[in-house]
Amino acid sequence: MSIKTLTQLAGDLKNGRVSSEELTRDYLTKIDLSDHNAFISVNADSAITQAKEADKKRAKGADSPLLGLPIAQKDIFCIEGTRTTCGSKILSDFEAPYTASVVENMRSHGLVTLGKTNMDEFAMGSSNETSYFGGVKNPWGSSDENLVPGGSSGGSAAAVSAQLAPAATGTDTGGSIRQPAAFCNLTGLKPSYGRCSRYGMIAFASSLDQAGPMTHTAEDAALLLNTMAGFDQKDSTSLDVPAEDFTIMLEDSLSGLKIGLPKEYVSEGLDPEVAALVESAIKEYEKLGAQLVDVSLPNSALALPSYYVIAPAEASSNLSRFDGVRYGYRAEEYENLEELYLNSRTEGFGEEVKRRIMIGAYALSSGYYDAYYSKAQKLRRLISNDFDAAFKYCDVIMGPTTPSPAFAAGSRTDDPVSMYLNDIYTIPVNLAGLPAASIPAGFTQSGLPVGLHMITPYLREAKLLNIAHQYQLVTDWHMQSPSSLGGTT
Amino acid sequence: MALDSKTVQDIARLARLRVSVEETTKFGTELSNILDLVAQMEAADTDNIEPMTHPFDATLRMRNDQVTETNQRDKFQSIAPSAENGLYLVPRVID
């Protein structure tokens, strides 16, 4: 089954080769037949209603670029009247009373929601294995191995990769868009912090969380970001910058582009096959006229330790709202109010969420604030300063997205710290708030996809997508589909 | 850094989580491992460095002091585990 990009499907809708309703029904059937566990909820009736509306609008002459395209939403985004679980038991029956701004924005461009995708509980995880609704199958795994799709946006990645949706949304706090994109051969973009509104996106670590597109191509990502981004009065950290067309630079030449290669990104623990594929991708950029520059990000090694203070601290504060009183799960048995809180939270949260809440509570507890949270925020500044210094010598920084390709389900669940190491290359970007993407860069001997990670200065998403798109014009890694779908790799 | 079982129980109490005796050892080991990772922060000299709270060093926006929210009490309470006459119901706290 050859890949259909958002761009191609938008053309098909525009030329009347297919209607939104036909397309939507087609994807709903594929979702129904799939065994990836990529979706937590599918609302077929609502999707078909939205598709019919889009077809009507088109008949009346409306022509927004993605009008009538069905996509999947990560189940972290509230949609009014729809079950929104965030992958947790504590929200397993939660019907959101309002809709996230990102979803509103996408709807106003005529996009159709097929359903809500599976994810690690409260976006805490790198394998989708912490989901209350079970793990997700990576379509790139062979029939006899169960590989993880990455996380936390694992359901979104598997859905797009298995062609159950032409595109999906994800969120990225420490790598949750880019790492699953790398594991599932997709283009995943984490925009600058503040680009996409956090309103209605269930909070994990508020100073790091950012929504973004997960697609087959950079061109698709640019189109989808156009519908997601924008200033929002309802998000106190939303960026008040003029609206941009992120497709505008796609065709620019890369002649003279300066690519920074940090020596810290070729670290111990990097799989040699991943290193070799990333190196050859960078050689391809040289053919496109780019120049390579050695840069240094000396504080990179401090990113993971500081992230595991900041993210859990913010999470422990954000997740204190789940108390079994106002919404969400309430324990059946309790003797008093204190027990109501304790039992609801103890029964409602999974282990990884509990670990992070406890680390956060410890780091924020009396007497420890300076040693942990304040220290971590100082390191955050040093990490951000490193990027500023490096960008004086280059336009983009490149390296591997992940230290290894997708791994087997269950292989890292016993040791939380080994799971955290997955995000070693992606986390510094969240701490600095920069835009970054992962794009397909080839396959290992055993046929697993590998991601090329690229980072640009603040607000340079259009340039970033240009850099990704030009590579995709001269390579076809991103158009390969897994053998389970009839692909050759 | 190894957390003893009393510290694990103290943290659990702060977090309003119940940790059984068997779980205390497991969480103790896991949390200690995470704190060992975190301890690598100590290697960095951060004297005279300002903490960074926001990637853009932006401050929170102000807006005019006007009522913008409408009353949606009934709607919000319709998803509560237990509510009656506009009140959230919980076990008695005062005898």
Interface residues (C-beta under 8 A of the other chain):
Chain A: F94 E95 P97 S192 Y193 G194 S207 Q233 S236 T237 L239 D240 N299 A301 L302 L304 P305 S306 Y308 V309 S316 S320 D323 G324 V325 R326 Y327 G328 Y329 R330 Y334 E335 N336 L337 E339 L340 Y341 L342 N343 R345 T346 F349 K354 R355 I357 M358 I359 G360 A361 Y362 A363 S365 Y372 S374 K375 A376 Q377 K378 L379 R380 R381 L382 S384 D415 P416 V417 Y420 L431 A432 G433 L434 Y458
Chain B: V8 I11 A12 L14 A15 R16 L17 R18 F27 E30 L31 N33 I34 L35 D36 L37 V38 A39 Q40 M41 E42 A43 A44 T46 I49 E50 P51 M52 T53 H54 P55 F56 A58 L60 R61 R63 Q72 K75 F76 S78 I79 A80 P81 S82 Y88 V90 P91 R92 V93
